[in-house]
Amino acid sequence: MMLERAKRFWRERRLMLLAAGCVLAAGSLWLLRENVFRGGATPPSMVRSLPLTDLHPRESSESNRGEILRPDLTSALGLSGELTTNVRTRELMTIRGQLSPDELEELLRALLVTPGKGDSIAAMSTWFHEVANVLHRQPVDLQVFSEVLATVARDVNRDATTRDYALQHLRRAWESAGENNSLRRAIEATFEELLAARGALYPTALLSLHLLDPDQRSGMDLSTMNFEVRSILTDDVDTGDASVRSRMVACRISGERGMDDMRVPLLKLAKNESAHALERMSAIAALGRIGDPSDLDVLRTLTSHDPRIAGALRHLPRPPKN
């Protein structure tokens, strides 16, 4: 009887110790998670790209908004008379001083305006660029600004130039975010989203990920970008202008990041006389940056009647003097 009680006592004690151990382990994992992701960081599995903005362009019937804006901004937004887009762009470039919250909101909404019938796409994209430049100089809410830019970049009905400008300004927003790690990671995730979409902005999204952290100092997870670079340079499939732009970007990234394992496909591309001249120039420049002596010796043996390629070869690092 006593023996059975003793066995039951030690059995229950072992279960209690096991339960306590599980609680301690869970607590340790929680503390580890808090320490690793403290300071605004977000676990990789929880990173989300920027949402679509809640803002929308003003309706043309809302004509009273000019009453709350300063005169030069009223002109730049096209609310006073029939000024051309180019004149409105020049008005934007002269705006100085701090704008009010209402004025900042009008500029954010203006970024979402699409060209009307008969509007010049080129002129409207330049106007978009200058609106964004004004906002960068102001105490704008970076989260809202970034969401507006991401919304424009995702809009497949917008022209490619304006969408490209949106990505450029999104990079600047990332730089301005500073210690706001959650916003920075959301912007990074947005570029990865556009990269995965494989659309017209694929090369720009790839280059943008590189330019967010060109010196590799910010601790970004660049595995996606590196994978894409390797895939592009080892893929012989040519799909026209998109492939040319993608290969040019991949070459640039390889050279600027010193991706030594890309030397073989870069050299193959540099020597390929049937490849587009811009691709070959980019590959030659990348190999020049990486600076492997054996690769440079091979490149110095190449000749070309194309002045662009000949120029790229002339700008290779000179061999050391004996």
Secondary structure, DSSP 8 states (H G I E B T S, - for coil): -HHHHHHHHHHHHHHHHHHHHHHHHHHHHHHHHHHHT-SS---GGG-------S-----TT-GGGGGGS-HHHHHHTT-SS---HHHHHHHHHT--S---HHHHHHHHHHTT----TT--HHHHHHHHHHHHHHHHTTT--HHHHHHHHHHHHH-TTS-HHHHHHHHHHHHHHHHHHTT-HHHHHHHHHHHHHHHHTTSTTHHHHHHHHHHHSTTS-S----HHHHHHHHHHHT-----THHHHHHHHHHHHHHHHTT-GGGHHHHHHHHH-TTS-HHHHHHHHHHHHHH--HHHHHHHTT---SSHHHHHHHHTS------
